[in-house]
């Protein structure tokens, strides 16, 4: 990767990226509300479950397919990744938050650079042929910026874990040192999730985290919610 691509990778992994991920907890709020996550150890275990059972076999598979499609100029491959990700993501809140943050990420990069492929993807979304799910958009914008596929997957893992830890700091008594320790200790699960996603096709996109799905569905009808998912 070039220096420009390395810098773009750092920018994409910045938690200050204005795409709305600070408003989602990926179901963590319901885990806290039901006392299933009460401390840093619980949070670390949950993040590792998400990484190995949700992100690895689902989000990263879609990201890789979209990255390859964008790299090859194949818009149909990107649209297929979008459709498969949406079909494989069971909780409605997860689909909605992925579409909202993905749409913002796509719009942001259309503003930052002139790229006919990004415009073609936006046209497909407007026509209803694609939904701009966040992992798919991340794969596309990373590829178009020269960020390597594996690096893009690591960005997705780091971004997800950072988002979850940030939500936990608002939901639990979690200090900054504990937050950073969780992120550091989750690195092995991140690299494992990336490795395990490498040989999966879209047809082999098989997330399996039943309790996450159940609590995410419960969150949709919760009386009080700090986060949208």
N, C-alpha and C positions, 0 to 999 in steps of 0.2 A: 504494500500500500504506500502511496505517496504521503508526504507531510500533510497535504491538503485533505486527503481522505482520513488520516489519523485525527486531524483537528475536527473534521466533520463527525467522526465517531464520538469524540468527546462531547461535542455539542448535542448530538442526538441522545446521549445518556445523561444530560444535565437535567436534574429534577425541576429546574426552573423553566423548562420548555413549556410554552403556554398552550397546552392542548387539553387541559382539564383533568389530568390524572390525579390531582390533589383532591378531587371530589368523590373518588371511588375508594372502596376498601376491599373489593373483591370478596365480599361475604364476611370479612373479619368482624365487622360490627355485630353480626348475629352470633358469631362464635363467642365474642366477649359478652354479649347480652345473655347468653345461655350458660355462662361460666365454663365454657370449654377451653377458652384461652384466658388465663389469669395472670401470667407472668412471662418473663423473657424466654424461659425454657419452652413453654407451650407455643409461643409465637415462632420460635426457631423451628420446632417440629412441624408446625402448620406450613411455614414457608417451604420447607423441604418437601412436604407432601405436594404442595402446589407445583413446585418446580418439576418433580419427578413424574407426577401423575396427570397434571393439567398442561403446564407450559410445554414440557418436553414432547409429549405425544400429540399435542394439538397445535398450540400457538407457533411453536418453532417449526413444525412441519409446514404450516401455511406460510410462515415467513420465508423459509428456504425455497418453496415453490415460487413464491412471488418474486424473490430475489433473482432466481434463475430466469424467470419470465422477463423481468425488467432488464436484466443484463443482455438477454437475447433479442429484446424488442418484441416479445410475444405477448400482446395484450390479452389474448385468449387464455394463456396460462395464468395470468394474474387474476382474471375474472373467475377462473375455475377454483383457484385457491380461496378467493373470497367466498364463493358459494359453499365450498366444502367446510370452511371454518364456521360459517354461520349454521350449517346443518349439524355440525358436531358439538356445538356449544349449547347445552340444554337450558341453563337458567336464562330467562328473558332479560333480567337486569344485566347479565354479563354481555349478552348480544348487543343490548342498547348502549351500554357504556363503551364497548369496543367500537361500535359504529360512530358514536359521538366523538370520542378522542381520535379515532382514525380519520374522520372527516376533517377535524381541525388540523391534524398533522399534515394531511394532503393539501389543504388550503394554505397553510403556512408555507410549505415548500413551493407551491405554485407562485406565491408572492416573492419568494427569495430568489428563484431562478426561472429562466425561460427554458422549458423542456417540453417538447412536443409529446413525449411519452406520458408525462404527468397530465397533460391536457387530454390525451386520449383516455386515460384512466378516469379522469374527472367526467368526461363525456359519457363513459360507460355507467358511472354512478348516477349521473343525471337521468340517463335513459332507463334506469332501473335494472340494468344488467349486472351491477356490482353494488356493494354496500360500503366499501371503504373501511373494512375492519382494521383495527389498529395494527395487529401483527403483519397483515398483508401490506398496509401502507408503509410500515417501517421497513419491510423487505424491499419494497419498490424504491423508496427515497434513499435507502442505504446503497442499493445497487447503482442507482443513477449518480451517486456521489463518489463511487469508487470504493466504498467500504466493503471489505470482504464478507462473504456469507457467514463464516463462523464468527467473525467479529460482530456482525449484526445480531446474531443469536445471543451472544454474550451481553450485548447492549440490552436486548429485550429482558434477559434474566435480571440484570442489575437494575434496570428501570422498574421492573415488577417488584423486586424485593425492597427497593428503596421506597416505592409507593406504599407497600404494606407496612413497613416500619414507620413511615411518616404517619399513617393512619393510626397505628398502635400508640404513637406518642400522644395522640389526642384522645384515645380511648382508655389507655392504661397509664399507670404510674411508671413510665419507661424513660429513663434518663438518656442523655446523648451518648454516654460511654457504652451503655448496654445496647443502644441502637446500632452503634458502629461494630460492636462485638458480634451481634447477630448477623450483620451484613458480611463481616469477615468470615464467620463460621459457616455461612451458607454458600461460600464460594465452591466448595467441593460438590455440593448438590447442583449448582449452576453448571459447572463443567460436565458433570454426569448427564444432566438433562440435554445439554448441547450434543454430547457424544451420542446419546441414545436416539436423538432425532435425525441423525445424519443419513441413515439408510431407509427412512420411512417415506413411502409415497403418500399422496393425498388419500388414496384408498385405505391406507393403513393408519389413518388419523384416528386414534382410539383413546381419548381421555377417559380416565376412570377414577373419580373421586366422589363416590355417592353422597357422603355426608356434606361435602361442599355444595353439591347440587340441591340437597334437601334444605340446608340452611339458607342458601341463596333464595330459594322459593319462599321460605318463611319470611325473609327480609322484605319481600315485595309487599307484604300485608302488615308489616310491623306498625304499631301505633306511632312510634317516634323514631325518626331516622336522621342521623347526622350526615350520612353519606348516601349517594344515589344507588350504590350497589355494595 
